[in-house]
Amino acid sequence: MPETPATAGVLTIKINNIVIKSGLIRVAVYDSESAFLDVKKTAFSLTAAVGNDSSITLEIPDVPFGVYAVACFQDVNGNGKLDANWLGIPKEPYAFSANAQEIKWKAPKFKDARIRFSESAPSVSLQLLKWNER
C-alpha cells in the first residue's frame, strides 16, 4: 500500500542578526491576510530567550502545509510588546518572512511576507534589523 503524503510538518524558523544579547524573541505565524499582524489571530506563536549566539533556530511541530507569513521581534526589555517611539517607529529589532519590509511608514502586507510551507520548503530565515537599518 502506498504511503499517504504528509499533510503537516515541523516549521523551522531561523532568526539571524541577533546583536543585542538579552530579552526574548517573539515569533508569530499568520495564515491569512485578515489575521496578519493581529496578535490575537496568530495561527502559531512562540517565544524563546536570547542567548549569546547571533542566531536562533526555533521549531513549531504539526504545522499544516500551506501559505503563511511570519513576523518576529526582539523584546529586549521583556514587556511583551514591540516598543515604538511617539511616531510609531519600532525601537526594537524586528523581521518578516520573505524579507518583506515596510513601505515608508506602513507595515508590509501578508502577500509581501508570505511563504509556502511544504515538505520541500520546511524552513524560513528572518533577518532582525532595526527600523533605521532598513
N, C-alpha and C positions, 0 to 999 in steps of 0.2 A: 504494500500500500504506500503511495507517495506521501511524503511529509507535507503537512499543511504549512503554507508560508507564514512566517511570523507577522503578527499584526501590531506588535509593540516591542520596544527595546529599551535599552539604557541610553538616555540622552547625556552625553558627556559635554560639559561646558568648561572651557579653559579661559581663565581671566588672566590677561597679561598686563605688564607695565604697572605693577603694584609698587609705587615709590614710597608711600607713607606706610610704615611698618606697624600700624596699630588700627584698632577698630574692627569692623565687620564688613564682609562682602555680602550684599543683599541682592539676590537674583530673582527675577520674576519672568515667567514664561507665559505668553499670551497666545490664544488660539483663534482670535478674531479681531477685526478692525474695531468693532464696538467695545471690546474689552480692553484694547491696547492702552497701556499706561494707567489703568484704573486698578489700584492696588486691591480693591475688593473683588475684582473679576479675574484674578490670575488663574490660569489652568494649573500651574505648578509654581511653587516658590521655595526658596531655601536660603539659609543664612550660614555663613562659615566665618570663623575667626581668621584674621590676617596673621600670618606668621612672618618669618624673616625672609622668605623667598619673594622673588619678583613676579611669580605667577602662582596660580592655584587651579587645581582641576577638581571639578565637582561633578557628581553623577546623580541623575534622577532616574530611578528604575521604573519600569512598566509604563513608559510614555507611549501612547498610541502613535503610530507613524502618521505623519501629516504635515501641515504647514503651521509654523509658529513664528513668533517674534520674541526675542529675548532682550530684556533690559536689565542693567545692573548698576549699582553704585557702591562706593566705599563709604560706609557710615563711620567716618573717622572718630566722631565723638560718641557713638553708640546711642544716639537719641531716637533711632528708628525712622528717621526721615532724611531725605536729601536736602541739606541746608542750602538756602539761596539768599542772595542779598535783596535789598529792597526793590530792585528791578526784576527779580525773579531769576537772576543768573546763578546757576549752581556754584556753590563754593567747594563741593567735594567731587572727587573724580567719579566719572560715570561712563557707560558704554552701551551700545546697542548692537544687536546681531547684524550681519551683512554690512558691517562698517557704516551703518546709517548715521547720518549726522543731522543735527537740526539745521533748518534753513533760516538764516537770520535769527529771529527771536522765537521761533517755534520748534517744538519737538518734532522728530521725524514721524511719518505716518507708518502704520502697520505694513503697508506694501513696500516701503523702503527698507524695513528691517526684517522682512520675512525670510525664513529659511525653510527648506524642505527636509524634514527629519525622516530618514529611512534606514533600512539595513545597510545600504551602500553609502549613506551620509549620516553616521551616528553621532557626529560631534560638531561643535561650533566654537569658534575662538573669538574672544572680545578683547579689545584694547582699551584699557582705562586711560582716560585723559581728563584734564580739567578744561573748563569752558574756554579759557584763553589760549589753550594749546590746539584748538580745532581750527 
